[in-house]
Amino acid sequence: MSVARPARCLLSRRLAATVKPVAAPPQCHAPFHSSAQLAARRKPRFKSIRAEEMGLVSPEKIEEYTKETFPQYTPEEIEVLKKRYTPEQMTALEAGEAAIDPKDLTIQGRMRNDPYRLPYLDDFSKIYPIIDKRPKTAPPPNPRARFMTLEEHTEDLSRRVEALIPKDVNFEGMSMQDVEKILRERVDLEMEEAKYFLEPETLTNSNGPSHSAVAPALGKKLAGVAGMYKAPIDPADEGKDDLGIYQDLKRRTGLSVREILAVVTKTLVIRRVSNQTRLGKIQRAWVMAIAGNGNGRLGVGVAKNVEMSVATLKARLLAIQNMRPIRRYEDRTIYGSVKGKVGATIVEIDARPPGFGLRASHRLFEIFRAVGIHDIAAKMPRSRNPMNSVKACIEALESQKDPNEIAVGRGKKMVDVRKVYYGGNVY
């Protein structure tokens, strides 16, 4: 160990004690901000003026607005109220009006001026269905009520008819024409008939009509309603489409309702599909249908809907709308051999002699029968997907080549050997 080390340590400590450290000058670091720093507080562009200085909330203005917005009852209005309400009720109304100071409503109240404000302020005698609930004027139904018998129905009808006869008219000695004239002048027979048939009383021991979610229907024979709210019915339909289901299809295709109903439709594929949304899975029905007139026209339609019946109807109507001509040889088979491919499904169709029949799967069988083909053979060597098999079959039928076009393109004359050999007797 060196003896000089302790001496150096003592010397360095003495020098460090005598020399005082110089403090660094203070630095001002402003907090980081993306915008530029302002030199001083921004002054407003316009001078602030109080509402009292402008005279907007002066006592005179408040009094004027109060009289305009919350006016007191006039003597004429008070007389009208006295005719409708009892003296005790009028006393309560006056006490309520005196308890509320209109000035408090002016200063503390909040009056809406938006387009969705209430159309009234304190007049609750009017009922607006958009805002107010429907008043329940009828009592709740009687739990002991039961259906009327035939005799009770007859008595109820007799009471209704007796209630319609005016009590201040003496019908003795009058002719039937005079009685009918008086009844038509005094009684609205169409309205009473609509009430009886549309809203009949079928229960006994009941408290009359109860509250129902079903909206009352309009009478067909009421004055001002007769002849209205009727679907347009074409006399040419012969009463076959009173609901108007095929009217749009008539305009699109030019077919009559009789011709539309004569078209053969068949549902071939039905699937359940679902759409995943943030609210869950929405299930729908997917339907594929075909339509054919049995004489060389074929169509396919695809539709989706939540209801199976609606999807089926839409698919059949679309199939009728999409009907196209299909070539047929001797109105019983196809020209040669054709092939259609959709995805991994291949459909091979070959022509066959008379009497061979339809030898194909059930879906292709329905397609051939709808288009009017009677002798044919079809096979699917690969996938047999239901949807793709139908599409591939229709694609194959539409891809037939016309022999006349081939003959014209080659510059040759075409001769049907079967018709020449059999002398034309080939059907």
C-alpha positions in Angstrom: 0.0 0.0 0.0 1.3 3.5 -0.8 1.7 6.0 2.0 0.9 8.9 -0.3 -2.8 7.9 -0.8 -4.1 9.1 2.5 -2.4 12.5 2.0 -4.0 12.9 -1.4 -7.4 12.1 -0.1 -7.1 14.6 2.7 -5.8 17.3 0.4 -8.7 16.8 -2.1 -11.2 17.0 0.7 -9.8 20.3 2.0 -9.8 21.9 -1.5 -13.4 20.7 -2.2 -14.5 22.4 1.1 -12.8 25.7 0.3 -14.2 26.0 -3.4 -18.0 26.6 -3.4 -19.9 25.3 -6.4 -21.6 27.9 -8.7 -25.4 27.3 -9.0 -26.7 27.0 -12.6 -29.0 29.8 -13.8 -32.7 28.8 -13.5 -34.4 27.8 -16.8 -38.1 28.3 -17.5 -39.6 25.4 -19.4 -43.1 25.9 -20.7 -45.4 22.9 -20.9 -45.4 21.3 -24.3 -48.4 22.2 -26.5 -49.0 21.7 -30.3 -50.5 25.2 -30.8 -48.5 28.4 -30.8 -48.1 30.2 -27.5 -50.1 33.4 -27.1 -48.5 36.5 -25.9 -51.4 37.7 -23.8 -55.1 36.7 -23.2 -57.3 37.1 -26.2 -59.7 39.9 -26.0 -63.3 39.5 -27.2 -64.1 41.1 -30.5 -67.3 42.7 -29.3 -68.1 44.2 -26.0 -70.2 42.2 -23.6 -73.5 43.8 -22.9 -75.9 42.4 -20.3 -79.5 41.7 -21.3 -80.7 44.1 -18.6 -78.8 46.9 -20.3 -80.4 46.1 -23.7 -83.9 46.1 -22.2 -84.7 42.5 -23.0 -85.5 41.4 -19.5 -86.8 44.6 -18.1 -90.0 44.4 -15.9 -92.0 45.9 -18.8 -90.8 43.3 -21.3 -91.5 40.4 -18.8 -95.0 41.7 -18.2 -95.6 42.0 -21.9 -94.4 38.5 -22.7 -96.4 37.1 -19.7 -99.6 38.6 -20.9 -99.0 37.4 -24.5 -98.0 33.8 -23.6 -100.0 33.1 -20.5 -103.2 35.2 -20.8 -105.9 35.2 -18.1 -109.3 33.8 -18.7 -111.7 36.3 -20.3 -115.2 36.7 -18.9 -116.7 34.9 -21.9 -114.4 31.9 -21.3 -115.3 31.9 -17.6 -119.0 31.8 -18.6 -118.4 28.8 -20.9 -116.5 27.0 -18.2 -119.3 27.6 -15.7 -121.7 25.9 -18.0 -119.5 22.8 -18.2 -118.1 22.5 -14.7 -119.8 22.5 -11.3 -119.3 25.4 -8.8 -116.9 23.2 -6.7 -114.8 22.4 -9.8 -114.8 26.1 -10.8 -113.5 27.0 -7.3 -110.7 24.4 -7.7 -109.8 25.8 -11.1 -109.6 29.3 -9.8 -107.5 28.2 -6.8 -105.1 26.4 -9.2 -104.8 29.5 -11.5 -104.1 31.7 -8.5 -101.4 29.3 -7.1 -99.3 29.6 -10.2 -97.7 33.0 -10.9 -97.4 33.6 -14.7 -94.2 35.6 -14.1 -92.6 32.4 -12.6 -93.4 30.5 -15.8 -91.9 33.3 -17.8 -88.6 33.5 -15.9 -88.1 29.9 -14.8 -90.1 28.0 -17.5 -88.6 26.5 -20.6 -90.8 27.0 -23.7 -89.9 24.8 -26.6 -89.7 26.3 -30.1 -88.5 23.2 -32.0 -90.8 21.7 -34.8 -91.5 18.6 -32.5 -93.0 20.6 -29.6 -96.4 19.8 -28.3 -99.2 21.6 -30.3 -100.8 22.7 -27.0 -99.7 24.0 -23.7 -102.5 23.5 -21.2 -105.5 22.4 -23.4 -105.6 18.7 -22.6 -109.1 18.3 -24.0 -107.7 17.3 -27.4 -106.1 14.0 -28.0 -103.2 13.5 -30.5 -102.6 9.8 -31.3 -98.9 10.5 -32.0 -98.3 11.9 -28.5 -101.2 10.8 -26.3 -102.3 7.3 -25.4 -105.7 6.2 -26.5 -108.3 6.7 -23.7 -109.9 3.5 -22.4 -113.5 4.4 -22.3 -114.8 0.8 -22.2 -114.7 -1.2 -19.0 -112.7 -4.5 -18.8 -114.5 -7.6 -20.1 -116.6 -9.7 -17.7 -114.9 -13.0 -16.9 -118.3 -14.8 -16.7 -119.3 -13.9 -20.2 -120.2 -16.7 -22.6 -121.2 -17.0 -26.2 -124.9 -16.5 -27.2 -127.2 -19.2 -28.3 -129.3 -19.0 -31.4 -132.3 -17.8 -29.3 -130.2 -15.1 -27.6 -128.9 -14.0 -31.0 -132.5 -13.5 -32.2 -133.4 -11.6 -29.1 -130.4 -9.3 -29.4 -131.3 -8.6 -33.1 -134.9 -7.7 -32.0 -133.6 -5.3 -29.3 -131.3 -3.6 -31.8 -134.1 -3.2 -34.3 -136.5 -1.8 -31.6 -133.9 0.7 -30.5 -133.7 2.1 -34.0 -137.4 2.8 -34.3 -138.1 6.5 -33.4 -140.4 6.8 -30.4 -141.9 10.2 -31.3 -143.5 8.9 -34.5 -146.8 7.1 -34.7 -146.6 4.5 -37.5 -150.2 3.4 -37.3 -152.1 3.8 -40.5 -149.0 4.6 -42.5 -148.1 2.8 -45.7 -144.9 0.9 -46.1 -143.4 3.5 -48.4 -143.9 6.3 -45.8 -142.4 4.1 -43.0 -139.3 3.4 -45.1 -139.0 7.1 -46.0 -139.1 8.1 -42.3 -136.6 5.4 -41.3 -134.2 6.5 -44.0 -134.4 10.1 -42.9 -134.1 9.4 -39.1 -131.8 6.3 -39.1 -128.5 5.7 -40.8 -129.2 2.1 -41.9 -125.8 1.6 -43.5 -123.9 2.6 -40.4 -126.1 0.4 -38.1 -125.8 -2.5 -40.5 -122.0 -2.1 -40.5 -121.9 -2.0 -36.7 -123.9 -5.2 -36.5 -122.0 -7.2 -39.0 -118.5 -5.9 -38.4 -118.6 -5.5 -34.6 -121.3 -7.9 -33.5 -122.1 -8.6 -29.8 -121.5 -12.4 -29.5 -121.2 -12.7 -25.7 -123.8 -12.6 -22.9 -123.2 -10.8 -19.6 -120.5 -8.7 -21.2 -119.8 -5.1 -20.6 -119.9 -4.1 -24.2 -116.9 -3.7 -26.5 -113.6 -4.1 -24.8 -110.2 -2.7 -25.7 -108.6 -4.5 -28.6 -105.4 -4.1 -30.6 -107.2 -4.7 -33.8 -108.1 -1.5 -35.6 -111.8 -1.2 -36.6 -112.5 -2.1 -40.2 -114.2 0.2 -42.7 -117.7 -0.7 -43.8 -118.1 -1.5 -47.5 -121.6 0.1 -47.8 -121.1 3.3 -45.7 -121.8 6.6 -47.3 -118.6 8.1 -48.7 -116.7 4.8 -48.4 -118.6 2.6 -50.9 -116.5 1.9 -54.0 -113.3 3.0 -52.3 -110.3 1.1 -51.0 -110.8 -1.7 -53.5 -108.0 -3.4 -55.4 -108.1 -2.9 -59.1 -109.8 -6.0 -60.6 -109.5 -6.7 -64.3 -112.7 -8.2 -65.8 -110.5 -10.2 -68.2 -109.2 -12.2 -65.2 -112.6 -13.9 -64.9 -112.4 -13.7 -61.1 -109.2 -15.8 -60.9 -107.1 -13.1 -59.3 -109.2 -11.0 -56.9 -106.3 -10.6 -54.5 -104.1 -9.1 -57.3 -101.2 -11.5 -56.9 -100.5 -11.9 -60.6 -101.2 -8.3 -61.7 -97.5 -7.2 -61.7 -96.6 -10.4 -63.5 -99.2 -9.7 -66.2 -97.7 -6.3 -66.9 -94.2 -7.7 -67.1 -94.9 -10.8 -69.3 -98.0 -9.8 -71.2 -99.7 -13.1 -70.2 -103.3 -13.4 -69.0 -104.1 -14.8 -65.6 -105.5 -17.9 -67.3 -102.2 -18.5 -69.1 -100.2 -17.8 -65.9 -102.2 -20.4 -64.0 -101.7 -22.9 -66.8 -97.9 -22.8 -66.4 -96.5 -25.7 -64.5 -94.3 -24.6 -61.5 -92.2 -26.8 -59.2 -90.1 -26.1 -56.2 -86.8 -28.0 -56.5 -84.4 -26.7 -53.8 -85.2 -25.3 -50.4 -82.6 -24.2 -47.9 -82.4 -22.4 -44.6 -79.8 -19.6 -44.6 -78.8 -17.2 -41.9 -77.2 -13.8 -41.8 -74.9 -13.1 -38.8 -75.5 -9.5 -37.6 -74.7 -7.7 -34.3 -78.2 -8.6 -33.1 -77.7 -12.3 -33.8 -78.5 -14.7 -36.6 -81.4 -13.8 -38.9 -82.9 -17.0 -40.4 -84.4 -16.9 -43.9 -85.6 -19.4 -46.4 -83.9 -19.8 -49.8 -86.1 -21.3 -52.6 -85.3 -22.3 -56.2 -88.3 -23.0 -58.4 -88.8 -23.8 -62.1 -91.7 -23.0 -64.5 -92.5 -24.4 -67.8 -95.5 -24.5 -70.2 -94.8 -28.0 -71.4 -94.3 -26.7 -74.9 -90.6 -25.6 -75.1 -90.4 -22.8 -72.6 -88.5 -23.0 -69.3 -87.6 -20.6 -66.5 -85.9 -20.6 -63.1 -86.5 -18.3 -60.2 -84.6 -17.8 -56.9 -86.0 -15.9 -53.9 -85.3 -15.4 -50.2 -87.7 -14.4 -47.4 -88.2 -14.9 -43.7 -91.5 -16.7 -44.4 -91.2 -19.9 -46.4 -94.6 -19.4 -48.2 -93.6 -15.9 -49.3 -90.2 -17.1 -50.6 -91.9 -19.9 -52.5 -94.4 -17.6 -54.2 -91.7 -15.1 -55.2 -89.6 -17.8 -56.7 -92.4 -19.2 -58.7 -93.4 -15.8 -60.0 -89.8 -15.1 -61.0 -89.6 -18.4 -62.7 -92.6 -17.6 -64.9 -91.2 -14.2 -65.6 -87.8 -15.7 -66.7 -89.2 -18.3 -69.1 -87.1 -18.8 -72.2 -87.5 -21.0 -75.3 -85.7 -24.3 -75.3 -84.9 -26.2 -78.6 -86.5 -29.6 -79.0 -86.2 -32.2 -81.7 -89.6 -33.5 -82.9 -91.0 -31.8 -79.7 -89.9 -34.8 -77.6 -86.0 -34.7 -77.2 -83.0 -32.5 -77.8 -80.5 -32.2 -80.6 -77.6 -34.5 -80.1 -75.6 -34.5 -76.8 -75.0 -31.5 -74.6 -73.1 -30.8 -71.4 -73.3 -28.2 -68.8 -70.9 -27.4 -65.9 -71.4 -25.3 -62.8 -68.8 -25.5 -60.1 -67.9 -29.1 -59.6 -71.2 -30.4 -61.0 -71.4 -31.7 -64.6 -74.6 -32.7 -66.3 -74.4 -34.7 -69.5 -77.7 -35.0 -71.6 -78.1 -37.2 -74.6 -81.0 -37.5 -77.1 -82.9 -40.8 -77.2 -85.3 -42.5 -79.7 -89.1 -42.4 -79.2 -90.5 -44.3 -76.3 -87.2 -44.2 -74.3 -88.7 -42.0 -71.6 -87.1 -39.8 -69.0 -84.1 -41.4 -67.3 -82.6 -38.8 -65.0 -82.5 -37.8 -61.3 -85.6 -36.4 -59.7 -84.7 -32.7 -60.1 -83.7 -33.1 -63.8 -86.8 -35.2 -64.3 -89.0 -32.3 -63.2 -87.1 -29.9 -65.5 -87.5 -32.1 -68.6 -91.2 -32.7 -67.8 -91.9 -28.9 -67.4 -90.2 -28.0 -70.7 -92.0 -30.8 -72.6 -89.2 -33.3 -73.2 -90.3 -37.0 -73.2 -87.3 -39.0 -74.4 -83.9 -38.2 -72.9 -81.0 -39.6 -70.8 -79.0 -37.5 -68.3 -76.3 -38.3 -65.9 -74.1 -36.5 -63.4 -70.6 -38.1 -63.2 -69.3 -35.8 -60.5 -70.8 -33.7 -57.8 -74.6 -33.8 -57.4 -75.1 -30.5 -55.6 -78.9 -29.7 -55.8 -78.5 -26.1 -56.7 -75.6 -26.5 -59.2 -77.3 -29.6 -60.8 -80.4 -27.5 -61.7 -78.3 -24.6 -63.0 -76.0 -26.9 -65.0 -79.0 -28.7 -66.6 -80.6 -25.5 -67.7 -77.2 -24.3 -69.0 -76.9 -27.5 -71.0 -80.4 -27.2 -72.5 -79.8 -23.6 -73.6 -76.4 -24.4 -75.2 -77.9 -26.6 -77.9 -76.7 -25.8 -81.4 -79.3 -25.2 -84.1 -78.8 -27.6 -87.1 -80.2 -24.9 -89.4 -77.5 -22.5 -88.4 -74.8 -25.1 -88.8 -76.0 -26.0 -92.3 -76.1 -22.3 -93.4 -72.6 -21.8 -92.0 -71.3 -24.8 -94.0 -73.2 -23.9 -97.1 -74.9 -27.3 -97.2 -78.5 -28.4 -97.4 -79.8 -30.2 -94.3 -82.0 -33.3 -94.6 -83.6 -35.1 -91.7 -82.8 -38.8 -92.3 -85.5 -40.1 -89.9 -88.2 -38.1 -91.7 -87.0 -39.3 -95.1 -86.7 -42.9 -94.0 -90.1 -43.1 -92.3 -91.8 -40.9 -94.8 -92.5 -38.2 -92.2 -94.4 -40.5 -89.8 -92.0 -40.0 -86.9 -94.4 -38.8 -84.2 
